[in-house]
């Protein structure tokens, strides 16, 4: 059984991934993925949409039920996205990841070979 705290973290992670401005944080892509997008002349918006629409959470890719990792195919390339939760100055983990006033999310999207 998943605790109420874990359920709230998963909900907030989903909100952030889908672009909810009420859940603070930043989104980054790795250098390799950025290079691929430029080489294929693909806008980042398509990649962001793929991550926002991700819903294939399983015990294998989401063992803690926090919706903080996903794997997907993008234009023939295996990609991952990962969410990490930090304090407000991004210097360390947060004390209470459910408190949006104390937590900042970092969504990193990368090519699988960059992991």
Secondary structure, 3 states (H helix, E strand, C coil): CCCHHHHHHHHHHHHHHCCCCCCCEEEEECHHHHHHHHHHCCCHHHHHHHHHCCCCCCCCCCCCCCCCEEEEEECCEEEEEEEEEECCCCCCECCCCCCCCCCEEEEEEEEHHHC
